[in-house]
Amino acid sequence: MMQSGSFIDELLRLAHKGGASDLIVRTFDRVRMRIGGYIVTVPVDKVATPDRATTKAMITHLTRHLPAAPDVESVNHLDFHYSLDGICHFRMHVLRSNNSFGIVARLIPQRIPDFEQLRLPPVFNEISHYRNGLILMAGATGSGKSTSLAALLSHIIEQRPVHAVTLEDPIEFRYSTRHRGTVTQREIGTDVVSFKQGLIDAMRETPDIIVTGELRGGDEVQLALEAAETGHLVIATVHATTATGVMQRIMASFGKDQQTGIRERLAENLRAIIVQKLLPMKSDKQRIVALEIMIKNSVVKHFILDLTHWSEIPRAMEEGHNLYGSQSFDQHLQQLVESDLISYDEALLHAVFREDFALRMGRE
């Protein structure tokens, strides 16, 4: 049985070496990793099942460098970052489960991947030239949106002498200080009390770009819009699974008496919505990103202003693919299947309009 809390470092090294995206450790459960999108169980002859004392010792080890080391027995949940020098960064989540403990570690590469490595389309390069407005990035937890966002910001500061302020919970990627631009990273709970306060502070920190975590409520949305309206480029995340779902999520943060005004401001300041999913590739254990990209143009702006036309936005995205680089999820899924990168069954499982997708693929 494991005796030292530092054994968690060995597990993290093992996860990194095995190409895992996540490590899952729970008291009285076998150690598991997510590799290529699937949960893989580590055999007990390689790693013994941790008992309560061992899991507690692991958490004590992980949190020993925090500004205020917690009393593990009183912790219900805790988020923080952790690093193994020269190996990898980790976004750590500690949770209570059945009156015991669990640890979920998301592996964050030390080097931010570029557009080509992530297989992001050329429109990302166009988006990187935006000087103002609002870019919304969305996707479920584990969809890779944080990585795509980091790649976008890293590309921007490499190309342009700008100052970006990020609000993160917790800080994940670290940005190079050797680029033309610079990034001031602020961690919620450590450097600033909340996203709302961070957005207020950011306006006094001479930013060209403001990057914030999830827009959770009306106050954050209002502040993000105000920053975009005053000439800043604002990049924010939203939990939603389609571009129209992103806008619906934002509108739901406001009462009916406010929604018309917010919709008008959104139509004016929104530049792009990017929604993504990670899907298993057909040929190996890697995953590939499937993207829905809405680039605002005059047609999309008209549709945003009129709720009765929101259902037409996916068609507008598809029709604007060649000219603007926009695309619907189903359109991109079709491309991935035709390129033999993902299976038809996998694509159908994730299609937004499954019956229509089957027809577009010539299947019924």
Sequence and secondary structure as in RCSB ss.txt:
>XXXX:A:sequence
MMQSGSFIDELLRLAHKGGASDLIVRTFDRVRMRIGGYIVTVPVDKVATPDRATTKAMITHLTRHLPAAPDVESV
NHLDFHYSLDGICHFRMHVLRSNNSFGIVARLIPQRIPDFEQLRLPPVFNEISHYRNGLILMAGATGSGKSTSLA
ALLSHIIEQRPVHAVTLEDPIEFRYSTRHRGTVTQREIGTDVVSFKQGLIDAMRETPDIIVTGELRGGDEVQLAL
EAAETGHLVIATVHATTATGVMQRIMASFGKDQQTGIRERLAENLRAIIVQKLLPMKSDKQRIVALEIMIKNSVV
KHFILDLTHWSEIPRAMEEGHNLYGSQSFDQHLQQLVESDLISYDEALLHAVFREDFALRMGRE
>XXXX:A:secstr
    TTHHHHHHHHHHHTT SEEEEETTS  EEEETTEEEE  TTTS    HHHHHHHHHHHTTTSSS   GGG 
SEEEEEEEETTTEEEEEEEEEETTEEEEEEEEE SS   HHHHT  THHHHHTT  SEEEEEE  TTSSHHHHHH
HHHHHHHHHS  EEEEEESS      SSSSSEEEEEEBTTTBS HHHHHHHHTTS  SEEEEEE  SHHHHHHHH
HHHHTT EEEEEE  SSHHHHHHHHHTTS HHHHHHHHHHHHHHEEEEEEEEEEE SSSS EEEEEEEEE  HHH
HHHHH GGGGGGHHHHHHHTHHHH  B HHHHHHHHHHTTSS HHHHHHH SSHHHHHHHTT  
